[in-house]
Amino acid sequence: MVIEDARQTVTIYQNAFAYCKNLKSVTLPENVYLYDDAFEGCTALSDIYYNGRSEEHTSELQSHLNL
């Protein structure tokens, strides 16, 4: 899944993609605001790109993803 919107901040709400078991990759723009647990239970999610680059799971990003 690729989320793009250069015009404004993209908001991904709590549990927006919760338990999407087949979600494997997410590309997030620089202008994203993630609520906690936005990707909770996405057990197949292994590739996360933030602002066009692969990210190690920072503690802040990890708290929002709740993998």
ChimeraX commands (.cxc) that place a marker at each C-alpha (Angstrom):
marker #1 position 0.00,0.00,0.00 radius 0.5
marker #1 position 1.33,3.42,-0.94 radius 0.5
marker #1 position -0.13,6.54,0.63 radius 0.5
marker #1 position 0.63,9.76,-1.19 radius 0.5
marker #1 position -0.69,13.27,-0.76 radius 0.5
marker #1 position 1.76,16.14,-1.05 radius 0.5
marker #1 position -0.87,18.79,-0.42 radius 0.5
marker #1 position -1.74,18.15,3.20 radius 0.5
marker #1 position -1.05,16.03,6.24 radius 0.5
marker #1 position -2.31,12.48,5.85 radius 0.5
marker #1 position -4.04,11.15,8.96 radius 0.5
marker #1 position -4.31,7.43,9.60 radius 0.5
marker #1 position -6.69,6.85,12.47 radius 0.5
marker #1 position -6.52,4.29,15.26 radius 0.5
marker #1 position -7.14,0.76,13.99 radius 0.5
marker #1 position -7.56,2.02,10.41 radius 0.5
marker #1 position -5.80,-1.05,9.03 radius 0.5
marker #1 position -6.09,-3.27,12.10 radius 0.5
marker #1 position -5.81,-6.99,11.41 radius 0.5
marker #1 position -5.23,-6.66,7.68 radius 0.5
marker #1 position -3.45,-10.01,7.71 radius 0.5
marker #1 position -2.35,-9.81,4.04 radius 0.5
marker #1 position -0.82,-6.33,4.23 radius 0.5
marker #1 position 2.90,-6.81,3.58 radius 0.5
marker #1 position 4.29,-3.37,2.73 radius 0.5
marker #1 position 3.43,0.23,3.58 radius 0.5
marker #1 position 4.91,3.40,2.11 radius 0.5
marker #1 position 4.14,6.49,4.19 radius 0.5
marker #1 position 4.72,10.10,3.13 radius 0.5
marker #1 position 6.70,12.58,5.18 radius 0.5
marker #1 position 3.49,14.42,6.05 radius 0.5
marker #1 position 1.75,11.55,7.86 radius 0.5
marker #1 position 0.15,11.54,11.31 radius 0.5
marker #1 position -0.41,8.06,12.71 radius 0.5
marker #1 position -2.71,7.34,15.61 radius 0.5
marker #1 position -1.65,4.54,17.94 radius 0.5
marker #1 position -2.38,1.01,16.74 radius 0.5
marker #1 position -3.10,2.11,13.17 radius 0.5
marker #1 position -1.67,-1.18,11.91 radius 0.5
marker #1 position -2.37,-3.36,14.94 radius 0.5
marker #1 position -2.33,-7.07,14.21 radius 0.5
marker #1 position -0.96,-6.75,10.66 radius 0.5
marker #1 position 1.17,-9.83,11.14 radius 0.5
marker #1 position 2.46,-10.01,7.54 radius 0.5
marker #1 position 3.62,-6.37,7.51 radius 0.5
marker #1 position 7.38,-6.55,7.11 radius 0.5
marker #1 position 8.36,-3.64,4.84 radius 0.5
marker #1 position 7.73,-0.11,6.00 radius 0.5
marker #1 position 8.96,2.87,4.00 radius 0.5
marker #1 position 8.76,6.36,5.41 radius 0.5
marker #1 position 9.42,9.36,3.22 radius 0.5
marker #1 position 10.71,7.13,0.45 radius 0.5
marker #1 position 13.25,5.16,2.45 radius 0.5
marker #1 position 13.26,1.95,4.44 radius 0.5
marker #1 position 12.94,2.62,8.13 radius 0.5
marker #1 position 14.17,0.71,11.07 radius 0.5
marker #1 position 11.28,0.64,13.47 radius 0.5
marker #1 position 11.88,3.69,15.62 radius 0.5
marker #1 position 10.16,3.57,18.99 radius 0.5
marker #1 position 7.72,6.29,17.91 radius 0.5
marker #1 position 6.79,4.53,14.69 radius 0.5
marker #1 position 6.65,1.16,16.43 radius 0.5
marker #1 position 4.12,2.45,18.99 radius 0.5
marker #1 position 1.81,3.51,16.19 radius 0.5
marker #1 position 2.14,0.28,14.25 radius 0.5
marker #1 position 1.77,-2.14,17.17 radius 0.5
marker #1 position 3.09,-5.08,15.18 radius 0.5
marker link #1:1,2 radius 0.2
marker link #1:2,3 radius 0.2
marker link #1:3,4 radius 0.2
marker link #1:4,5 radius 0.2
marker link #1:5,6 radius 0.2
marker link #1:6,7 radius 0.2
marker link #1:7,8 radius 0.2
marker link #1:8,9 radius 0.2
marker link #1:9,10 radius 0.2
marker link #1:10,11 radius 0.2
marker link #1:11,12 radius 0.2
marker link #1:12,13 radius 0.2
marker link #1:13,14 radius 0.2
marker link #1:14,15 radius 0.2
marker link #1:15,16 radius 0.2
marker link #1:16,17 radius 0.2
marker link #1:17,18 radius 0.2
marker link #1:18,19 radius 0.2
marker link #1:19,20 radius 0.2
marker link #1:20,21 radius 0.2
marker link #1:21,22 radius 0.2
marker link #1:22,23 radius 0.2
marker link #1:23,24 radius 0.2
marker link #1:24,25 radius 0.2
marker link #1:25,26 radius 0.2
marker link #1:26,27 radius 0.2
marker link #1:27,28 radius 0.2
marker link #1:28,29 radius 0.2
marker link #1:29,30 radius 0.2
marker link #1:30,31 radius 0.2
marker link #1:31,32 radius 0.2
marker link #1:32,33 radius 0.2
marker link #1:33,34 radius 0.2
marker link #1:34,35 radius 0.2
marker link #1:35,36 radius 0.2
marker link #1:36,37 radius 0.2
marker link #1:37,38 radius 0.2
marker link #1:38,39 radius 0.2
marker link #1:39,40 radius 0.2
marker link #1:40,41 radius 0.2
marker link #1:41,42 radius 0.2
marker link #1:42,43 radius 0.2
marker link #1:43,44 radius 0.2
marker link #1:44,45 radius 0.2
marker link #1:45,46 radius 0.2
marker link #1:46,47 radius 0.2
marker link #1:47,48 radius 0.2
marker link #1:48,49 radius 0.2
marker link #1:49,50 radius 0.2
marker link #1:50,51 radius 0.2
marker link #1:51,52 radius 0.2
marker link #1:52,53 radius 0.2
marker link #1:53,54 radius 0.2
marker link #1:54,55 radius 0.2
marker link #1:55,56 radius 0.2
marker link #1:56,57 radius 0.2
marker link #1:57,58 radius 0.2
marker link #1:58,59 radius 0.2
marker link #1:59,60 radius 0.2
marker link #1:60,61 radius 0.2
marker link #1:61,62 radius 0.2
marker link #1:62,63 radius 0.2
marker link #1:63,64 radius 0.2
marker link #1:64,65 radius 0.2
marker link #1:65,66 radius 0.2
marker link #1:66,67 radius 0.2
view
